[in-house]
Amino acid sequence: MQFIAFDLESTDGCFSSGNICEFGYCVANEKFEIEKQDNILIRPIGKMNFAYYRVKLAYPLKVYYRSPSFAENYAKIGAILQKPDCVVLGHAIHNDIVGINSACNVNTLKPYNFVFVDTQILFSIYKGASGVISLDKIAEEIGEQFNHHRADEDARLSLLTLKYICEKEKMTFEQLMAYYEATIGVNDDGVITNFVSKKCAGQAPSITSKNSKRRILAMFEPVPVDIEYIDKNNPLYKKKIFFNRDTMIEDIDLTRAVWTKLEALGAKVVHFINKCDFYIGNLEDSENFSCKVLSMQELLEMVGEINIVSYNDKAILERYMELKEEQRKTEKLKKVNDKNKQSLKK
């Protein structure tokens, strides 16, 4: 058996866009001895937009643009992920699988099939913790140095995380899965069945985690305003507003109140930076963008009075998870029906 750890870097911070620029991976044998580590660079579909991440790129921009496209790398990546007798793993791997599936869909290519485990969940069980544990914190605990946000290095640390847990628990991988009562995840033609464990306190996410806050905000829709009551002379009318994701989740009650007021002013909150008029938050590399950068405080001064409301975020998050599960089941059923139709045609 082999372990294949992988990680992606995206050009826009949106996994579902499929616009990835790095596929990093690390191959190890059953003794966790690393046999290969590499970073496959992928040419972006459009303009690079790492301002959303606020992280330093691993390579100069020109290196990405000179790289082969995802379609050109498709077979190579497939040979890695679909290697016989291997387990794919990664840190918070669900997002990366969404990213790789989306890249396949965008390029009208068949999604890869593989089984996987999530080292973030495993480490949370080992520590008896709930919520998200970052790779930086794990690296500090296990005493490893790595180049964070370079995909192959993140993959390597995911692999070393699993090795560390097995060594501390004095178990093989198979014994660890049984002891943690874990069910291996599956990516089947683009339909994801999540990796889960009965011992994981973090399976029910905390509403205060960054991911939960983003999910809660994804469920929010301001009440539409009749256009007749909008002051069309206000400076935000018909303007597109993009929120830096850290600024957006800092105080989600404030964010929802601001989004509600922006709706009343005839402005539109957008989730892609390239065509926005105003960028809210810190923008370290502003020279590549023509939008005006504002702090949240500066935006508040522009929008005027707001009404902050409290919400039942626990119920909202539960509903989000229910909808995602319903969507997963629907997609899985559709795949089964499509396969049955193809079999009947034959």
C-alpha positions in Angstrom: 0.0 0.0 0.0 1.1 3.6 -0.7 0.0 6.9 0.6 -0.6 9.9 -1.8 -0.9 13.2 0.0 -2.0 16.1 -2.2 -2.9 19.8 -1.8 -4.1 22.5 -4.2 -3.5 26.2 -4.5 -6.2 28.3 -6.2 -6.0 31.6 -8.1 -9.1 33.1 -6.7 -9.8 31.4 -3.3 -12.9 29.8 -4.6 -12.6 26.0 -4.8 -15.7 25.6 -6.9 -14.3 27.7 -9.7 -11.8 25.0 -10.6 -9.2 27.7 -11.3 -6.2 26.0 -9.6 -2.6 26.8 -10.2 -0.7 24.2 -8.1 -1.2 20.5 -7.6 1.4 19.4 -5.0 1.8 15.8 -4.0 3.9 13.5 -1.9 4.2 9.7 -2.2 5.1 7.4 0.6 5.2 3.7 1.2 3.3 1.9 4.1 6.2 2.8 6.4 5.7 6.5 5.6 9.1 6.7 3.8 8.7 9.4 1.2 9.5 8.2 -2.3 8.6 11.3 -4.3 7.5 14.9 -3.8 6.6 17.3 -6.6 4.6 20.4 -7.4 2.7 20.4 -10.7 2.2 24.0 -11.7 -0.9 24.8 -13.7 -1.6 27.8 -16.0 -4.4 29.9 -14.6 -7.6 30.3 -16.7 -7.8 34.0 -16.2 -6.1 36.8 -14.3 -4.3 35.8 -11.1 -6.1 37.0 -8.0 -4.2 36.1 -4.9 -5.2 39.3 -3.1 -8.1 37.3 -1.9 -5.8 35.0 0.0 -3.4 37.6 1.3 -0.5 35.1 1.2 2.8 35.2 -0.6 3.0 33.2 -3.8 5.4 30.3 -3.9 6.6 31.2 -7.4 6.7 34.4 -9.6 3.5 35.0 -11.5 5.2 34.4 -14.9 6.1 30.8 -13.8 2.4 30.0 -13.5 1.5 31.5 -16.8 4.2 29.6 -18.6 3.0 26.3 -17.1 0.8 23.7 -18.9 -3.0 23.9 -18.5 -5.0 21.7 -16.3 -6.2 19.7 -19.4 -2.5 19.1 -20.3 -1.8 17.9 -16.8 -5.0 15.9 -16.5 -3.5 12.4 -17.3 -0.5 13.0 -15.1 -2.6 14.0 -12.1 -4.9 11.1 -12.7 -2.1 8.6 -12.7 -1.1 10.0 -9.2 -4.5 10.1 -7.6 -5.8 6.8 -9.1 -2.7 4.7 -8.4 -3.7 1.1 -7.6 -3.6 0.1 -3.9 -3.2 3.6 -2.5 -4.9 5.9 0.0 -5.2 9.6 -0.9 -4.9 12.0 2.1 -4.8 15.7 2.8 -5.4 18.4 5.4 -9.1 19.5 5.3 -9.1 17.5 2.0 -12.8 18.1 1.2 -12.0 21.5 -0.2 -9.2 20.2 -2.3 -11.4 17.4 -3.7 -14.0 20.0 -4.6 -11.3 22.0 -6.3 -10.0 19.1 -8.4 -13.5 18.0 -9.3 -14.4 21.5 -10.4 -11.2 21.7 -12.5 -12.3 18.5 -14.3 -15.9 19.9 -14.8 -14.6 23.3 -16.1 -12.4 21.4 -18.6 -15.2 18.9 -19.4 -13.1 16.0 -18.2 -14.1 12.9 -16.3 -13.5 13.4 -12.5 -11.0 11.1 -10.8 -12.0 8.2 -8.6 -10.2 7.5 -5.3 -10.5 6.8 -1.6 -9.2 9.3 0.9 -8.7 10.3 4.6 -8.6 13.7 6.2 -5.5 14.3 8.4 -7.1 17.4 10.0 -9.9 15.2 11.4 -7.4 12.6 12.5 -5.3 15.1 14.3 -8.3 16.6 16.0 -9.3 13.2 17.3 -5.7 12.6 18.5 -5.7 15.9 20.4 -9.3 15.5 21.6 -10.1 18.9 20.1 -12.9 20.3 18.1 -12.8 22.8 15.2 -10.0 23.6 12.8 -6.3 22.9 13.6 -4.0 24.7 11.1 -1.0 23.1 9.4 1.2 25.7 11.1 0.1 24.6 14.5 0.6 20.9 13.6 4.0 21.6 12.2 5.0 23.3 15.5 3.8 20.4 17.6 5.4 17.6 15.5 8.6 19.6 15.1 8.6 20.0 11.3 9.6 22.9 9.1 7.8 23.5 5.9 7.0 26.1 3.3 3.4 26.9 4.0 1.1 27.6 0.9 3.4 25.7 -1.4 1.2 22.8 -2.4 3.8 20.0 -2.3 5.0 21.2 1.1 1.5 21.3 2.5 1.0 17.8 1.1 4.2 16.6 2.8 3.1 17.9 6.1 -0.2 16.2 5.8 1.7 12.9 5.2 3.9 13.6 8.2 0.9 14.3 10.3 -0.5 10.9 9.7 2.9 9.3 10.4 3.1 11.2 13.7 -0.3 10.1 14.8 0.4 6.4 14.0 3.7 6.6 15.8 2.2 8.2 18.9 -0.7 5.8 19.0 1.7 2.9 18.2 -0.6 1.6 15.5 -0.5 0.9 11.8 -2.8 2.9 9.5 -5.3 0.1 9.4 -5.3 -0.3 13.2 -5.7 3.5 13.6 -8.7 3.6 11.3 -10.4 0.8 13.3 -9.5 2.4 16.7 -10.8 5.8 15.5 -13.9 4.1 14.1 -13.3 5.9 10.8 -15.0 5.4 7.5 -12.8 6.1 4.5 -14.0 8.8 2.2 -14.7 8.2 -1.5 -14.6 10.5 -4.6 -16.8 8.6 -7.1 -17.1 10.3 -10.5 -17.1 13.7 -8.7 -19.6 12.7 -6.0 -17.9 13.0 -2.6 -18.7 10.7 0.4 -16.9 12.4 3.3 -14.3 10.8 5.5 -15.9 10.5 9.0 -15.1 9.1 12.4 -17.4 8.3 15.3 -14.7 9.6 17.7 -14.4 13.0 16.1 -15.8 15.8 18.3 -15.2 18.1 15.4 -17.7 16.4 13.1 -20.3 18.9 14.4 -18.4 22.2 13.5 -18.2 25.0 16.0 -20.2 28.1 14.9 -17.2 30.2 15.8 -14.7 28.6 13.3 -13.8 30.4 10.2 -15.3 27.8 7.9 -18.6 27.8 9.9 -18.8 31.6 9.7 -18.3 31.5 5.9 -21.0 28.8 5.6 -23.4 30.9 7.8 -22.8 33.9 5.6 -23.4 31.8 2.5 -26.9 31.2 3.7 -27.7 34.9 4.2 -29.8 36.8 1.7 -30.8 40.4 2.4 -34.4 41.3 1.9 -34.9 42.7 -1.6 -35.7 46.4 -1.7 -38.2 48.0 -4.2 -36.0 50.0 -6.6 -38.5 52.9 -6.4 -37.4 53.6 -2.8 -33.6 53.6 -3.5 -31.8 56.9 -3.6 -30.1 56.7 -7.0 -27.9 59.6 -6.2 -26.1 57.8 -3.3 -22.4 57.1 -4.1 -22.9 53.3 -3.8 -25.8 52.9 -6.1 -25.2 50.1 -8.7 -21.6 49.7 -7.3 -20.1 46.2 -6.9 -18.6 45.6 -3.4 -16.1 42.8 -2.7 -15.3 41.8 0.9 -11.9 40.4 1.9 -12.8 37.1 3.5 -11.0 37.8 6.8 -12.8 41.2 7.1 -16.1 39.5 6.1 -16.0 36.9 8.9 -14.5 39.1 11.7 -18.0 40.1 12.9 -20.7 38.3 10.9 -23.5 40.1 12.5 -21.9 43.4 11.4 -21.3 42.0 7.9 -25.0 40.9 7.6 -26.1 44.3 8.7 -23.9 46.1 6.2 -25.0 43.7 3.4 -28.6 44.6 4.2 -27.9 48.3 4.1 -26.0 47.9 0.8 -29.1 46.2 -0.7 -31.1 49.2 0.4 -28.6 51.5 -1.3 -28.8 49.6 -4.6 -25.3 48.2 -4.3 -24.3 44.6 -5.0 -22.1 42.3 -3.0 -19.9 40.2 -5.3 -17.7 37.2 -4.6 -15.1 37.8 -7.3 -12.7 40.6 -7.0 -11.8 41.2 -10.7 -14.8 43.4 -11.6 -15.6 45.1 -8.2 -15.7 48.8 -7.7 -14.9 48.7 -4.0 -12.6 46.2 -2.1 -13.3 46.1 1.6 -10.4 45.1 3.8 -6.6 45.0 3.5 -5.2 44.6 0.0 -1.5 44.2 0.0 -1.0 44.1 -3.7 -3.3 46.8 -5.0 -1.4 47.8 -8.1 -2.9 45.0 -10.1 -6.5 46.1 -9.4 -8.4 49.2 -10.4 -10.9 49.0 -7.5 -11.0 51.5 -4.6 -9.8 49.9 -1.3 -11.7 50.7 1.8 -11.5 49.6 5.4 -14.8 48.3 7.0 -14.8 51.5 9.1 -14.6 53.7 5.9 -17.4 51.7 4.4 -19.5 52.1 7.5 -19.1 55.9 7.2 -20.4 55.7 3.6 -23.4 53.5 4.3 -24.6 55.4 7.3 -26.9 54.0 10.0 -27.2 50.2 10.1 -29.4 47.9 12.2 -27.4 44.9 13.7 -29.6 41.9 14.3 -28.8 38.6 16.1 -29.5 35.3 14.3 -29.8 31.7 15.4 -26.4 30.8 13.7 -26.4 27.2 15.1 -29.7 26.5 13.2 -28.5 28.3 10.1 -25.3 26.2 10.1 -27.2 22.9 10.6 -29.5 23.9 7.7 -26.4 24.6 5.5 -25.0 21.1 6.3 -28.5 19.5 5.6 -28.6 21.2 2.2 -25.1 20.0 1.3 -26.0 16.5 2.3 -29.2 16.6 0.2 -27.1 17.9 -2.7 -24.5 15.2 -2.3 -27.3 12.5 -2.3 -28.9 14.0 -5.4 -25.7 14.1 -7.3 -24.9 10.5 -6.3 -28.3 9.3 -7.4 -27.9 11.1 -10.7 -24.6 9.4 -11.3 -26.1 6.0 -10.6 -29.1 6.7 -12.9 -26.7 7.9 -15.7 -24.6 4.8 -15.4 -27.8 2.6 -15.5 -28.9 4.5 -18.7 -25.5 3.9 -20.3 -25.7 0.2 -19.4 -29.1 -0.1 -21.0 -27.9 1.5 -24.2 -25.2 -1.1 -24.4 
